[in-house]
């Protein structure tokens, strides 16, 4: 057996594997004799089927199976011995490789195309500048959040005419340019919340509407959102984006909506396990929740900005043609070349970041140990420090704390047995350690911005 590889580009090569008869025939004969001993065909005593017949019946499949095994083993071994750092997995070269014919062939040649991981250097420096945006929590944001809670826990009752806060149920029918029902058009029973209608003219059409009344309007104009229109009509977002037809909405029933009053009853529904002495205390709790939620968003945007920065700084070349072919041939969901082309930029950026991330883990010796994972789990179940963590008495731990530690150890052991959960924690700790490293090495400028400004900055990121 002979294995070689030849460069076909800066980051691509083709591996050639030659398998001769002497590489596999002995093992094939051994398997055929084993099959002969086990064969049980009418007219022949067990184990006495002529070997020629065994070869005729099973020979092709046995040879193919042995070739595949030799092929896989030799390919893996060659990649390992030559320390080839691959992107993805080898792809069979169907142009060079011929279809095998075990009945008429003794020697075989196989070809595999490979892509190599690009070489690049990266060193973090305080000359690399990145922005961190912290959102200022305005009173208006708290008011809007409380209003959302008020609507979430509001009540409904039948109504004779639709008000601004009411919900209207009815049938939507797509019309043609002449105002007639469109043949094979969209027809759907749906509900519409009047106060969610963005277009003022359309909203005014619904306010005051009564059962059996018909309203002609354009859904996209009313919602201002392809996603909301698609959800309302039961179609795809892409279809909604190009929807221009008017629709006729026939009102069936109206539900008057009454937002929940902002009082202790609402406070308890929003936070069932918390007692509030005043509305101001409730508002502070809402503020804290908003700060926590937006802090997570700030961290995500921060990491997105870092990814943009480091991808630009490293300027990693990729074997584009190979990777497009790799996506086309190996994706779990079958893709067309048009889909590959459309998604490739995002895929390429993701791959570049993965390469950078792995390089940073290696260069800065970032590791997550079992001890790190156990410590994280332990802290999750027991975030507060033990009383005996401080020096006391003669240095003996109280019996209660010893039992508590033993109980915690059992809980940690149980979680450690859950491989999926351990993997999630492992990934989280790697991300946390990397983020801490980046914060300490890069020049980070923190800016306090409004929510609207933050949304604008977030919309500019590529992630």
N, C-alpha and C positions, 0 to 999 in steps of 0.2 A: 504494500500500500504506500502511495506517495502523496504527500500533501504540500502544496506550495501556494503562495499568494502573490499577486501582482497589483501594484498601484494603478488605479484608473483615474485618480484625481488627487487633489490636495488632501482630502479627508475620506476618500473612498478606495476600495480595493476589491479584487475578486479572488476568492479562495478556490483552488482546483484540487479535487480529491480523486485520485485514481485507485480503483480497487480491482485487483487481479484475481483470477480464479483461485490461486493458492491462498488468498487471504480469507476465503470463506467456505471453500468446498468441504474441508474436513468437518467443520461444524454442521454444514448442511447434511452431509451423509449421516452424521451422528443423530441428528433430529429425525431424518427419514427412517432410520432403523428403529428409533424409539416409537415412531408412529406405526411402523409395521407391527411391532409387538402389541400395540394397543388396538390396532384395526380389527373391526369385527363386521365383515361383509357377508351377505348370504352366499353360500356356495364355497366358502373358504373357512378352514378351521382358524380360530383365533391365533394370531401370531404367524400364520403361514401364507399371508397374502404376498404374492411375488413382489420383490423390491421394485421391479420395473413398473408395475401397476401403481405402487405407492408413489413412485417418483412422478408418474403421469398425473395422478390425482392431486398430490400435495406439493410437488416440486416447485412450481411457480410461486406459490404463497410462501413456502419455507425460504426460498432464495430471497424473495422480496423482503421478508421479515429480517433476515440476517443482514442484508445490505443496509436496510434502514438503521439497524443497531450499529453496525460498523461505521456507517456514515455519521450518525449522531455522536458516537464516542470519539471518533477521530477528529471531528470538527471542534468539539469541546476541548479536547486535549491540545490541539494545535493552537487554539486561541489562548489557552492557559499557558502553555510553554513559551509562546512568543509574546506573552504579556500584552495582548491586543486589547486596548480599552475601547469597547464598542459603544456606539449609540444605537439603542434598540437591539434587534436580533438579526442574524443573517437572513437574507432573502434569496430564495432559489432563483438563479439566472436561467430563465426558460429559453432564452435565445441561444445560449451556448450549450446548455444541457439538453441532451436528446432523451426522448422517452425510452425507458429501459425495456428490453425484451429478453427476460430470463430464459426463454425457450431457445433463443438463437444467439445469445451473447454469453461470453465468459468473462470479458473484461469490461469495466464500466468507468465513465468519467462523469463527475458531478461538479457543478459550479455554483458558488454562493457569493452574492454581493454583500459587502459589509461597509459600514460607516464608522469612522474612528472619532473618538472624543477629541475635540480641538484642544490644543495646548494654549494656556493663557496664564498670566500672573495677575494677582490682585493684592493690593496692600491698602488697608484702611488708613485714612489720614484725616487730621482736623482741617486739612485744606478742602476736603469734600464737604460741601454745605447742603443741609437739608432742612426743610421747614416742618415744624410741628404746630398744628392748629388746634387751639383749645376753644371750645364754643362757650360764649358767655350766655348764661341762662337768664333770659329776660322774663319779666312778670307776664308779658303777653304769651310766652311759651307755656308758662304754668297755667294761665287762664285757658288756653286752647286744649291743654292736656286734660284739665278738669272738665271742660266742655265735652271732650270725647268720652270721658267716663260717664258723664251725665246722659249722653246719648246712648251709650252702651247699655246702661241699666234703666232706660226709659220704659214707658208703658204705651200700649196701643189700644185704640177702641174704634169701632166703626164710625165713619163720618159720611155726610151727604155731599160734601164738596171738599176738594183738596186744598189744604193750607201749605204754607212754605215748609213746614217741618213734617209733612205727612208722606205716607208711602202709598203709591198707586199701583194696583195690579191690573194687568190687561193683556191684550194680544197685539203683538207687533207683526205687521205684514209689509213686505217690501213691495214698492210700487215702481212702475216704469215711468218714462218721461211724460206720458200722457195722464198719469195719475191713476192708472189701472193696476190691479194686482199683477205682479210680474210672474210670468210662467216659470215654474220651478224656482221661484224666489224664496227668500228666507221668511219663515213663519214661526213665531215663537211666543209662548206665554211667559211673561216676565214681570218683575216688580221694579219700580223706579222710585228712588227716594228723591223727592222734589228738591230738597236743599242741596243735593249733590250735583244737580244740573249746573254746569259751568256757564253756559250761554244764557244771558239775561232774557233775551226774547223768547227762547224756548221755555225757560222756567216760568215766565209769565203766562205761557199757553197752558201750562199744567195747573197753575194756581187758580182755584175756583172751578176746576173741571169736575163734572158729576158723572155718575155711572151711565154707560152707554154713549157718552160723548166721544167723538173721534178727533184726534189731534194729528196733523201732518207735520213731521219734522225730520231733520237729518241727525241721526245718532252721533256721528263723529263730531259734528258741530256742537251738539249738546254736551257731550262728555269732555271733549278736548283731549281724549286719550284713546289710543288704539287698543290698549290692554283692557280698559273698562268697557269699550264698545264690543270687543271680542267676547268678553265675559257675558255681557248682556244679551248678545245675539247668538251665543253658542258657536262662534266661528273662530278661525285662527287669527292671531294678531296681524299677520301679514295680509290677510284678506281684508281686515278692518281698515288697514292703512290706505287701501285703494278703494274703499267703499264710498260711492257718491250718490247712491240711490236714496230718494226720500222714503220714509216709512209712515204707515198709518197705525196709530196706537188707539185701540178701542178700550176705554176704561171699563173694567168689570166691577172692581170694588175699591174702596178707599179706607185706609186705616189712619186714623188721627194719631200722631205721635206726640207724646208728652215727655220731654226730657225729665230725668229724675232731679228732684231738688237737691241742692248742694247742702246736705245736712249730715248728721251723725249716721243715718241709715246708709247713705251713699258711702261714707267713709268706711263703714264696716264691710260693705260689699266689695269695695276696691281692695282693702287690706284686712281680710277676715281675722288675722291673728294680731292685730294691733289696735290699741285703744287710744283715741285722740282726745285731748282735753279741749281743743279749740280748732276752728277752721285754719287758723294760722299754723298750727302744728301739722295739720294735714297737708297744707301747701308746702311746708318745709320738706315733708316726706316725699311729695311729688317732685320737688326740686332735686332732692338727693337721687331719686330714681332717674330723672332726666340727665343729671350729671354723670351717673354711672353708665347709662346707655350711650351717651355721646362721647364719653371717655373711650369706650370700646371703638366707636366709629373713628375717633381721632387716631387711635393706635393703628387701625387698619389703613387709614389714609397715610399716616406716617410711614408705614412699611411699604405702601404702594409708591410713595415718593422716593424712598430709598432704592426700591427695585429699579425705578426709572433711572435714577442717578448711576447706580452701579452697572446696569446693563449698558448705559451710554459710555461709561468710563472704560469698561473692559472691551467693548466692540468685538464680540466673539463671532467668528465666521462659522457658518453651518453648512453641511452638505444638503442644500435645499432640495435638489431633484430626488435624492435618495429618500429624504424624510417625507416628501409628498407621496412617493411610491409606498413607503412604509405605512403611512396613515391609510392609504387606499387599500392595502392588502391585509392589514392586521387589525383594523378597528373592529370592536365587537359589534357595533352598529354599522352595517354596510354603508359606505359613503361613495358618492360620485366624485369625479375629479372637480366638478364645480363646487361641491361642498368643501372639499379639501382646500381649494384655492381661497374660498371665502373665509375659512377658519384658520388659515395657515399662519398669518401674522401673530394672532393670539397664541397659537401653539408654539411658535418659534420663540416668542418672548418668555413664555412659561418654561420652555426647555433651557433657554439661556439663564434664567434665574435659578433653575434647579442646579445647573452646572456651577454657578457662582456660589450658591448656598453650600454645596458639597465641598467646594474649594475652601470656603471660610471655615467649615467644620474641621477640615484637616489642618489648615494653616494655623488656626488658633486653638487647636486641640479641644474642641467642644465635644463633650461626651455626656451621655446620660447613663447612669449606673442603676442597678437594681436598688441600691441604697437610696438614690435620689427619688426613685419611684415610690419606694416604701415610705420615705419621709413625707412625700406629697400626699399620699393616701392617709397617713397618720394625721397630718395637719388638717386634712379635710374633715375627718371625724372628730378631731379634738383641736380646734384652732387656738384655744386659750392655753397659756403655759401652766404647767403643773405647779401646785404649791410647793412641792419638794424640789423644784428647780432652784429655789433659793436656799441658802444654807440655814439650817435650823437644828436646834437641840444638839444631839450627839451624832448627827449625820444619818439617823435612821429614817427611812421613809414610812409614812403612815400606812397602815394595812390597807386602808381604802384605796389609796393611790396605787399600791402594788396590784390589787385586783383590777383596778381601772386599766393599768398598763397591759395586763395580761389579756383583758377583753379587747383592747385596741389591737394588740398583736394578732389576735384571732381574726378580727375584722380585716386587717391588712392582708393576712394570709389568704382569706377568702377572695378578696379582690385580685390578688396576684395570680390566682388560678384562672381568672377570666382573661384570656389572651387578647381578646378584642379591646377590652377596657384598658389593659396594660399598654397596648399599642397606641391608643388615643392619648394616654397620659405621657407616654414616651415622646410622641410628636409634639405635644403641648410644651413639654419641658425643653425640647430642642429649640422650638420657636422662641420661648422665653429667654433662654440663654443667648441665642443669636441676637435677639432684640436688645438685650442688655449690653452685649458686646458693641453693637452698632451705636448705641447711645453714648457709650464711653469713648469711642474712637472717632466718631464723626463730629463735625461742628453743627450743632442743632440750634436753630433759632425758633423760640416759642412765641407765637402770636395769639392774642385773644381776639377772636372774630365773632361776628354775628352768625346766627344759624344760616341765614341766606348766603352770606359769604362762604361759609363752610360748604354748603351744597354746591356752590359755584366751583370751588376748588376741587371737590370730590368728583364733579362731572368732567374735569379736565384730565383725571388720571386714566391710565390705560388698563387698570386692573379693577 
